[in-house]
């Protein structure tokens, strides 16, 4: 599983309502911000109010596609 950047999370669509209003859930203990920094953080949708996990298959697929689009292609030198 690839950890999702907090700034890029807003660009991903919610798997349930298909709208881009996701954010990391606030910590329950008040100590660790943004749902913690563990391997599987909680994600919250502001539109449909659903709770998701960062490891959700649809979120990970969208994240990989977004990363591929913003990563430049390798430079190939031709002689």
N, C-alpha and C positions, 0 to 999 in steps of 0.2 A: 504494500500500500504506500502510495506517495502522499506525504503530508501536503495539504492544500494551503497556499499562501492566504493570509487573512485578507489582504487587499483584493485578491483575485476571487475570493469566495462570493463576492457580490455579483460577479458576472455569470456565475453558474445558475442554471435553472433548478428549481425545486422538482424532484422526481414526482411529487404528487400533484402540484397545481401548475407546473411548468412556467413559473414566473421567477425572475431573478431577484429575490429579496432574501437571500440566505445570510446568516451570520453565526458566529460561534456563540453557543449558549453561555450565559454567565455562570460563574462558579457557584456551587452550592455552599461551600465552606467559607467563601469570602476571601480566601488566601490566594488561590491560584486563579488568575484571570482567564477569560475566554474559554471556559470549559476545560481547562487544564492543558498540560503539554504532553500528555501520555500518548500512547500509540493510536487510540481511537477516541477523538474528541467529539463532543456533542455539537450538532449543528441544528439551528433553529430557523424556521421559515416565518417571516413576518406576515405573509399573506394568509396562508392556511393554518398557521399556528401549529404545525406539525414538528415533532422532534425526530431528528435523524441522527445517524452516525456518520462520521467522516469516511468510514470504510464502505459506505453504500456503493454498490456496483455502478449505478447510473452516475453518481457524483464523480467517482473515480474515472469513468470513461470520458465525461465532459472535461475533467481536469487535464487528462492526458492530451485530449484534442486541443485544448486552449494552450497548453504548454508547447505543443508541436507547432501551432500557428505563430506563436510569438518568438520562437527560437529560430534564428536565421539559419539558412542552409549552409553547409560547410563550403568553404572556399576551395575550389579546385584550380590549381595553376596549370595553364596550358602553355607549352613552349612551341 
